[in-house]
Amino acid sequence: MDHLKGRVAVITGASAGIGAATAIKLVEAGLTVVGIARRLHRLQALKKMMEEKNFSGQFFVVTCDLTNETDILNAFKWIDENIGGIHFMVNNAGILRISKIIDGSTEHWHELIDCNVLAPAICSREAYKLMKKHNISHGHIIQINSITGHSYSINPGNKIYNASKQALRVLTEGLRHELAAAGDGHIKASSISPGFVDTEIFDAANMSHNKMKGSEILSAEEMADMICFVLSTGPNILIAEMVVLSQGRTIQSYPRA
């Protein structure tokens, strides 16, 4: 990844999980990374760790509630005024809520759509604006999706989450269409869809994945490697869709004995 040194990446949900692991790898490789998340103390701890390890890149912290458009716009205003153009936009932040269609919580539905669909769309729009304003020659927008964007969850209560991830897949393809139509084919748009990953998303949704064996679940670091691989491809290579599973898993889940 030596050819990426000095470039700028913005990562949402950077305080933990896949976002934090990706930020670490990119800053260690010499990139400038802007980490966006709500939990300032987590971001600051991550920044301190990178500085103590004397990574060659830089890590900047921006707090933002991604369900609040004003917060997002202020975050990108700060980036524009303090960093300038960005090369990579990694829309990693996402939430999981268990909420059935027949008797679920409208509040939970709003949270899912706001964070998993609207936030990536808004961030993609604002990232594109900065790429154009600062004449970025090779930009890349990456959406961190899910296997549920390509399949149907067998668990009752997961269908709104399911729908949000399928919407994100459609929006990513739509983004590619719009970039091509606008004559901005030099800006890439990719979707990366992991299977089960060992992150805090399950805890926040009061779901347990502890019954899975270690070999049945991906680590955040493994997914960060996949993101770095997609970012490092040459200008003529576009990985439009990447599905990443632990060995032995399937895209479409089935009831297990």
C-alpha positions, 0 to 999 in steps of 0.5 A: 500500500506504499502508493497510498501514502499521503492520501486522505481517508474518511471512515465512519464508525471509526471508534470500534470494530471494523472502522477502528481496525481499518483506521489503524491499518491505513494510518500505519501505512502512512495515510491521513485518516479522519475518524468519525463516530459519536464516542469521543473518548474511544476516538481519542484513545485510538488516536493516542495508541497510534501516536504512541506506536509512532505510525507514519500517517495521521489520525484526526477525530471528528465526533458526529451523530450519523442519524443527524444530517446537520452533524454530518454536514458540520463534519464535512465542513470541518474536513473541507476547512482543515484537511481539504480533499479526500480520496477514500470515503469508507461508510462503515457505520451501521446498526442492528435492531431486532424489530418485527414488522407485525409489532415492531418499534417505529423508532427502531425502524427509523434508526435502521433507515437513518443510519444504514441507508440515509447516512451513507447516502449523505456521506457519499454525496458530501465526499463526492463534493469534496472530491470534485472541489479539490480535483481528486483524480482517483476517488473511491467510495466504499459502502460496508454492507452485509450478506443480508444485502444479498440474502434474507435473514431467517431470524424473525425481527431482522427484516427491516435491517435486511431491507436497509442493507438491500437498499444500500446495495441498490444505492451503491449501484445507483451511485456508480450509474450517476458517476458514469453519467456525470463523467466522473468514472475516475471515482469508484464506488464499491460495496463490501458485504461481510458475513458474521463479524466479531464486533459490538453490533450484536451487543448493541442489539442485545443479540448473542453470537457466542454460540458460533465457533471461532472459525465461523466468524470473521474478525474486524482485522480480517475485514480491514484487510479486505477493505485495504485490498479494495482501496489499493486496486489500480485505477482500471480495476473496480471491485464493484461487489465483494462478499466476504464469508468465513470458510464453511458459511453460506450467503443465504443462511439456513436453520442449523441443526 
